[in-house]
Amino acid sequence: ATFDLSPMFSDVDSGLGSFASEMKAQGLWDDVVVVSISDFARTLYSNGQGTDHGWGGHHIVAGGKVRGGQILGKYPLNLTDSSDLSLGRGRFIPTLPFESFWNGIAEWFGVPQDKMSFVLPNRDNFNSTYLFSKDVLFRP
């Protein structure tokens, strides 16, 4: 079964647009970051009634200082079960950790480097090439 999400996008657009307009009117938009988030992703294959919980996902980051128009990360070239990233049944291993964008956001919020592991406890499990800096995500 499929479900048409397109009508819901206008609600999200309207809500975020109103919020952004108000923040701009108050002169606060450059101090705001908005992040879309989900506690799980979805498999690429249907289970007959929809899709199952999966790993990975994509997020939207917006705000007055956000360097927009970027797609960060890598899209898998092979979406079949034969992919190196596939665990079967449409489940794929993410190419970036959840901490990748939160690292730059935490830096932008002013979290000192010596406190970053407290804020992002799993951050030290990843090579820095997998973590975006505030300079990648935000304009000065």
C-alpha positions in Angstrom: 0.0 0.0 0.0 1.1 3.5 -0.6 0.2 6.8 1.1 0.3 10.2 -0.5 2.2 12.5 1.7 2.1 15.5 -0.6 -0.9 17.3 1.1 1.0 17.3 4.3 4.0 19.1 2.8 1.9 22.3 2.4 1.1 22.2 6.2 4.8 21.9 7.0 5.7 24.6 4.6 3.0 26.9 6.0 4.1 26.3 9.6 7.8 26.7 9.0 7.2 29.7 6.8 5.1 31.4 9.5 7.7 30.6 12.1 10.6 31.9 9.9 8.6 35.1 9.1 8.0 35.8 12.8 11.7 35.2 13.7 12.7 37.5 10.9 10.3 40.2 12.1 11.8 39.9 15.6 15.3 40.0 14.2 16.1 36.6 15.5 16.2 34.4 12.4 20.1 34.4 12.2 20.1 33.0 15.8 17.7 30.1 14.9 18.3 26.6 13.6 15.5 24.3 12.8 16.2 20.5 12.3 13.7 17.9 11.1 14.3 14.6 12.8 12.8 11.1 13.1 13.6 8.4 15.6 13.7 5.9 12.7 13.8 5.6 9.0 12.0 3.2 6.7 13.0 0.2 4.6 12.9 0.6 0.9 10.8 -2.5 0.4 7.2 -2.9 1.3 6.1 -5.5 3.8 2.7 -5.7 2.0 1.1 -3.0 4.2 3.7 -0.3 4.0 7.4 -0.4 5.1 9.2 -1.5 8.2 11.5 0.5 10.5 14.9 0.9 9.0 18.2 2.7 9.6 19.4 6.0 8.3 17.3 8.8 6.9 17.6 12.3 5.8 17.2 15.5 7.7 16.5 19.1 6.8 18.4 21.9 8.6 17.2 25.5 8.2 17.9 28.9 9.7 19.1 32.3 9.0 22.8 31.4 9.1 22.5 27.9 7.6 24.4 27.3 4.4 21.5 26.1 2.4 21.3 24.2 -0.9 23.6 21.5 0.2 23.2 17.7 0.2 25.7 16.2 2.6 26.5 12.5 2.6 26.4 10.0 -0.1 23.4 8.4 -1.8 23.9 4.7 -2.4 24.6 3.9 -6.0 23.1 0.4 -5.7 19.7 0.1 -4.0 19.4 -3.7 -4.4 20.1 -6.4 -1.9 23.5 -6.9 -3.6 24.8 -3.5 -2.4 27.7 -3.4 0.0 25.4 -1.3 2.3 22.4 -3.6 2.1 21.4 -5.9 5.0 18.6 -7.3 2.9 14.8 -6.6 2.7 15.5 -2.9 1.8 17.5 -2.2 5.0 20.7 -0.1 4.4 23.6 0.9 6.6 23.8 4.7 6.8 26.9 6.3 5.3 27.1 8.9 8.1 26.4 8.8 11.8 23.5 10.6 13.5 26.2 12.8 15.1 27.4 14.1 11.8 25.2 17.2 11.6 24.7 17.6 15.4 28.5 18.1 15.7 28.3 21.3 13.7 25.1 22.5 15.3 26.6 22.0 18.8 29.7 23.9 17.7 27.5 26.7 16.4 25.7 26.8 19.7 29.0 27.3 21.4 29.6 24.0 23.0 33.4 23.9 23.9 35.4 21.0 22.4 36.1 19.6 25.8 32.4 19.3 26.5 31.4 17.9 23.0 31.7 14.2 24.1 29.3 15.0 27.0 26.7 16.5 24.6 27.3 13.9 21.9 28.4 10.7 23.8 28.9 8.6 20.6 30.8 11.3 18.7 34.2 9.9 19.6 33.4 6.6 17.9 33.7 8.3 14.5 36.6 9.7 12.5 36.3 13.5 12.2 35.8 13.1 8.4 32.3 11.8 9.3 31.4 14.9 11.4 30.4 18.2 9.9 31.8 21.4 11.4 29.9 24.6 12.0 31.8 26.1 9.0 30.2 23.4 6.7 26.7 24.0 8.1 26.7 27.7 8.8 27.7 31.0 7.3 29.8 33.4 9.5 
